[in-house]
């Protein structure tokens, strides 16, 4: 039997992400200029360009963030720091292959109702 639903990107399937539960998304370590303006201007997406744990030492996860997505080249120390400051219920998705895969995810989220 053929499926009439739109196929979900591999990224969503691979990381078992329930799109109905995605609120705001925080992208850490990816240079924001590497993402299309439609994502940078979307209020559901927040970008932290820095990959230095000391720069983000006092940072707090913004309200209503449900997913923290890390770029592939962030230091382990920053990942540990993020885990420490993440409120309960916020999901960390790391070790992504690159900004293309993150763009794929953001594109699907942008098309999903809040």
N, C-alpha and C positions, 0 to 999 in steps of 0.2 A: 504494500500500500504506500502511495506517495504522500509525503508530508507537505501540507500547505503552509506550514509556519516558516517564517524566515529563519535560515540557519544562524545560530549564534557563533560568533568568532571563537576560534580555538582558545584564545586567552581566557575567555569567560569559562569555557568548559574545563580547561586545564586546571584552573585555580578554584573550580567549584563555587563560582560567585553567583549568588542569588540576586539578579538585577532588581527585583522588587524591594530589596533591602539596602540598596545603595543610595546614600544621601550625598553629602559632599565628599569629594575625593582630594586628598592631599598627595601631591607628587613631590618626592624628595630626591634631590640629587640630579635631576634632569634639568639641563639649562632651559629655562622657560622659552627662550627664543627658538628652540628646536621644535616647539609645538605650534600648530597653526593658531592664528589670532582668534578663530572661533572658539578655541578651548581656553586661551588666555583671558578672553573677555567673558567667559561663561562663569557666573557666580557659584556654580557647583564645583568648580575646580580651583584649587589653590596650589601654587608652585613655590617650593623652597629651593632655590638654586644652589645653595651652599651644600658642600659635602664635608664641611669641617665640623666635627662635634663641638669644638669650642665656640664656634659662631652660633650654634643652635642650643648651647647649654641652657640658656634661660627661656628658650622658646616653649610654648605650650601648644598642644594640638588644638586648633580652632574648634569652636562649637559646631555641632552637627556633622562633623567628619565621621564617616563610617568606615572608610578604607584609606589606608596609607600605602601608597605604591612607591617603591624605591627603584631608582635606576640601577643598572647592574654594577656600576663602579663606585658604590659608596663604601667607605671603610666599615669593618666589623664594629668598631667602637661606636659609630653613629647608629648602626642597627640596634645595638644594645641600649643606647641612649633612647632611641625611639620607643623601644619596648617598655622602658622604664616610665616614660611620660605619657604613654597612651592610656586613655581612660578605658575602663572595662567595656567590652562590646565593640571596640574599634579593631578592625582586622588589618594586620600587616601582611602585605603581599610583596615579597622581595625576590631577588635573583631573576629579574625579568631580563630578557635578551637585549632589549634596547628600546629607544624611543618609538620605533615603528610599532612594536607590540603594545606599548603604553597608549599610543595614538589610537590603535584599534579598539582598546578598551574604552577610552574616553569618548570615542565616536559612538559606541553602543550606549554608554551611559547618557550622553547628551540627547539621544533619541528616546530615552526611557523617561516616563513621567515620574515625578517625585511623589 
